[in-house]
Amino acid sequence: MSTPPVASLPQFPVQPPVPGYGPPPMTMPGRVKAMRIVLFILGGFNTAGGALILLGAVLVSAYGDSADRHSAPLLYAVAAAALLMATATITLGIWCAHGGNRTRIGVIVVGALLAANYLLGLFNGQGLSGPGLAAATYLIATAVGADAKAWFNRPGR
């Protein structure tokens, strides 16, 4: 059995591009998408950690003896720093969709601050800082990459 020939469709000319609209929009590279996910994950962990430290500061202020109460302001400062870092990472994760070189540089700076924090944690014997250090290093390595530069410096964003 032979198959019947397929009727060819009439060929119409392709419409030329409309002036003033530019090239089609660029899609976000996979590494930049992964960087966004890592930013959101680190922001969530910093939010949880900041909330737990804040709870600890409140409990120390309320129920600690006079020697313990002197450490409460330091706990409040650490909680504020963790919540500020959480705000920065989540905000940068949102801004990654829109691009801009400022966002890329912000990711590099926040990644360096996080890497320094996790590195200090490793030196203090906190073994749980290892995955955070790896995530912060990934943020820096991805943000300085060529595909991230192309995404954040794209025209018409």
Summary of the structure (lengths in Angstrom):
residues: 157
radius of gyration: 24.7
end to end distance: 55.6
largest distance: 95.7
contacts: 404
relative contact order: 0.15
helix: 68%
strand: 0%
